[in-house]
């Protein structure tokens, strides 16, 4: 920091900002990354602090954004209950897969399960949308070849709502 304060050479604070982040001093890391002009790493630090408003502001003010920066911009906007529409319009042609995923999340958040299913790629979240639509057979179909604990619990819940207790138990053992 002393070298940087004397020379204003941003490379001199590279190590301190990484060390601060790795040690969990996200406030100092955020300050250092902002000072060094490392927007994405500043966003990582802000998110670690739970400060989605700061992450959103950093990326809103950044003129050119990478794919990952757009993902964090949309993620921050999502958690802050901001309108995703303007950001989605920016990414629609640049990063169609990001557009599709976050359009799905926008529908999901608004409870438009039918449209969410059309956009979400992750089978678990598609199944969750089907569950919310009370289409329990589609939940089971969507998660047929998946066996993580959360997949099994959702399949068991779907089977319970279908009234099939033995099937529900089969998903919960062992």
C-alpha positions in Angstrom: 0.0 0.0 0.0 2.9 2.4 0.8 4.5 1.7 -2.6 1.1 2.3 -4.3 0.5 5.5 -2.4 3.9 6.8 -3.6 4.0 5.5 -7.2 0.3 4.9 -8.1 1.5 1.8 -9.8 -1.5 -0.5 -9.7 0.7 -3.6 -9.9 2.1 -2.8 -6.5 -1.3 -3.6 -4.8 -2.0 -6.8 -6.8 -0.7 -9.0 -4.0 -2.3 -7.1 -1.1 -5.7 -7.2 -2.7 -5.5 -11.0 -3.4 -4.2 -11.6 0.1 -7.0 -9.5 1.6 -9.6 -11.5 -0.4 -8.1 -14.9 0.5 -7.9 -13.9 4.1 -11.6 -13.0 4.1 -11.0 -9.3 4.5 -13.5 -8.5 1.8 -13.9 -4.9 2.6 -10.2 -4.2 2.1 -10.2 -6.4 -1.0 -13.2 -4.5 -2.4 -11.4 -1.2 -1.7 -8.2 -2.4 -3.3 -9.9 -4.0 -6.3 -11.9 -0.8 -7.0 -8.7 1.3 -6.6 -6.9 -1.0 -9.1 -9.8 -0.9 -11.6 -10.6 -4.6 -11.3 -14.4 -4.5 -11.5 -15.1 -8.2 -11.5 -12.9 -8.9 -8.5 -14.5 -6.0 -6.7 -17.9 -7.5 -7.5 -16.7 -10.9 -6.0 -15.7 -9.0 -2.9 -19.0 -7.1 -2.6 -21.0 -10.4 -3.1 -18.9 -12.0 -0.3 -19.9 -9.1 1.9 -23.5 -9.7 0.9 -23.6 -6.2 -0.7 -25.5 -6.9 -3.9 -26.3 -3.2 -4.2 -22.5 -2.4 -4.4 -22.0 -5.2 -7.0 -24.9 -3.9 -9.0 -23.6 -0.3 -8.9 -20.1 -1.3 -9.9 -21.4 -3.2 -13.0 -24.1 -0.7 -13.8 -21.4 2.0 -14.1 -19.1 -0.2 -16.2 -19.5 0.6 -19.9 -18.3 -2.6 -21.5 -19.0 -5.9 -19.7 -17.8 -9.5 -20.2 -20.2 -12.5 -20.1 -19.4 -13.1 -16.5 -19.9 -9.5 -15.6 -23.3 -9.6 -17.2 -24.1 -12.7 -15.2 -23.2 -11.0 -11.9 -25.0 -7.8 -13.0 -28.2 -9.9 -13.6 -27.7 -11.9 -10.4 -27.3 -8.7 -8.4 -30.4 -7.1 -10.0 -32.3 -10.3 -9.3 -31.6 -10.4 -5.6 -32.2 -6.6 -5.4 -35.7 -7.0 -7.0 -34.7 -4.7 -9.9 -36.3 -4.9 -13.3 -34.2 -7.4 -15.3 -35.7 -6.2 -18.6 -33.2 -3.5 -19.6 -30.2 -5.8 -18.8 -31.8 -8.7 -20.6 -32.2 -6.5 -23.6 -28.5 -5.7 -23.5 -27.4 -9.4 -23.4 -30.1 -10.9 -25.7 -27.9 -10.9 -28.8 -24.4 -10.8 -27.1 -24.9 -13.8 -24.8 -28.1 -15.7 -25.8 -27.5 -18.4 -23.2 -27.3 -15.8 -20.4 -30.4 -14.2 -21.7 -32.3 -17.5 -21.7 -31.2 -18.5 -18.2 -32.0 -15.1 -16.6 -35.3 -14.8 -18.5 -36.2 -18.1 -16.9 -35.2 -16.8 -13.5 -37.3 -13.6 -14.1 -40.3 -15.7 -14.9 -39.6 -18.0 -12.0 -39.4 -15.1 -9.5 -42.7 -13.8 -10.8 -44.4 -17.2 -10.5 -44.9 -17.7 -14.2 -43.9 -21.4 -14.0 -44.9 -22.2 -17.6 -42.5 -19.7 -19.1 -39.8 -20.5 -16.5 -39.8 -24.1 -17.6 -39.2 -23.1 -21.2 -36.1 -21.1 -20.3 -34.4 -22.8 -17.4 -31.7 -25.4 -18.4 -31.1 -27.0 -15.0 -33.4 -30.0 -14.6 -33.9 -29.4 -10.8 -35.2 -25.9 -11.3 -37.4 -27.0 -14.2 -38.8 -29.7 -12.0 -39.3 -27.2 -9.2 -41.3 -25.1 -11.7 -43.4 -28.2 -12.6 -43.9 -28.8 -8.9 -45.2 -25.3 -8.5 -47.5 -25.9 -11.4 -48.8 -29.1 -9.6 -47.6 -31.2 -12.5 -46.1 -33.9 -10.3 -45.6 -36.5 -13.1 -43.5 -34.0 -15.0 -41.4 -33.5 -11.8 -40.7 -37.3 -11.8 -40.1 -37.4 -15.6 -37.7 -34.4 -15.4 -35.7 -35.9 -12.5 -35.9 -39.5 -13.7 -32.1 -40.1 -14.0 -31.0 -37.7 -11.2 -30.3 -38.9 -7.7 -28.8 -36.1 -5.6 -30.4 -35.7 -2.2 -32.3 -32.6 -3.3 -33.6 -34.3 -6.4 -34.7 -37.3 -4.4 -36.6 -35.1 -1.8 -38.4 -33.2 -4.6 -39.3 -36.5 -6.3 -40.6 -37.8 -2.9 -42.7 -34.7 -2.4 -44.1 -35.1 -5.9 -45.0 -38.7 -5.3 -46.6 -37.7 -2.0 -48.8 -35.2 -3.7 -49.7 -37.9 -6.2 -50.8 -40.1 -3.3 -48.1 -42.7 -4.0 -46.6 -43.3 -0.5 -44.5 -46.4 -1.5 -42.9 -44.5 -4.4 -42.2 -41.5 -2.1 -40.5 -43.8 0.4 -38.4 -45.4 -2.4 -36.9 -42.0 -3.2 -35.9 -41.4 0.5 -34.1 -44.7 1.1 -31.3 -45.1 1.9 
